[in-house]
């Protein structure tokens, strides 16, 4: 999944929307309750260096 935005907040919002559309189309992943909150943690790279974790 790829997304972008003019700000980090906008990029994260776009990613959230993309995941929501994916789940709407493909269904909830096996083993995840429809009532569960999905939390993703990932690192971003800036000029080939890890910039730290981003938590959503």
C-alpha positions, 0 to 999 in steps of 0.5 A, spaced: 500 500 500 502 506 498 500 513 500 502 520 500 501 527 503 503 534 504 504 533 511 505 527 515 498 527 518 495 528 511 499 522 509 497 518 515 490 520 514 491 517 507 494 511 509 488 510 514 483 511 508 486 506 504 486 500 509 479 502 511 477 501 503 482 494 503 478 491 509 471 493 506 473 490 499 477 484 502 474 483 509 477 483 516 484 479 516 483 472 519 484 472 527 482 479 528 475 481 531 470 486 527 470 490 534 478 490 535 482 496 534 488 495 529 494 499 531 500 499 526 507 501 528 512 502 523 519 506 521 520 511 516 526 513 513 529 520 511 535 520 506 536 512 508 536 513 515 531 510 520 527 516 523 524 513 528 517 509 529 510 512 528 505 509 531 497 510 529 
